[in-house]
Amino acid sequence: MSDGGYPANWQRAVEELVARESSFNSNAKNPKSTAKGLFQFLDGTRKGYGQGITNWDDPYQQSVAGLKYIKARYGTPEKALAFWDKNKWY
């Protein structure tokens, strides 16, 4: 992950978030909301962090947006996990 400008030590925590959110299924959909994909972006979140994303079905592009979201909202994936532990979402 360090090649995208993110620290390599983010990998474990990001993998844990993705496992909790979608079980690594890039086609995952929440039947009770608009949440979709690896990071379970809601429609509104996709609009806010998806600039430049041309194919939301592409796991790589989902990951680019997911890392932007984590950095902007939480600073680190460890902080995102701590929030998830408290709230069961992030």
Summary of the structure (lengths in Angstrom):
residues: 90
radius of gyration: 12.1
end to end distance: 20.5
largest distance: 35.4
contacts: 235
relative contact order: 0.17
helix: 58%
strand: 3%
